[in-house]
């Protein structure tokens, strides 16, 4: 059985660990671009989720390699928006996933 690995920042890493994923915490896109190549070569990894803002900063050669590999599957995950609350971020994710705006109230 293949492992799921999430490459994200330290602030969101614990949430992914609670979901059962292996987490690699990085501080910035440069660190992520150094971590991704060895992860692509790991035979035990089947899915790699990477913060979308980290993916956006990868060089063209690495992006091309990601597009050509069939395993692991690399998927971008949304990054928290700066200046918004966690509730508004969750609302954004829900709208993106289901196509409807759901307002969260406390």
DANOR-V949955 format. One record per helix or strand of 2 or more residues. SS is the DSSP state (helix for helix, strand for strand). FROM is the first residue (numbers start at 1). TO is the last residue. Records with the same first field share a line. If there is no record, write none. Layout:
SS->FROM-TO / FROM-TO
This chain:
strand->3-8 / 22-25 / 45-51 / 73-77
helix->10-18 / 29-41 / 52-55 / 60-68 / 86-98
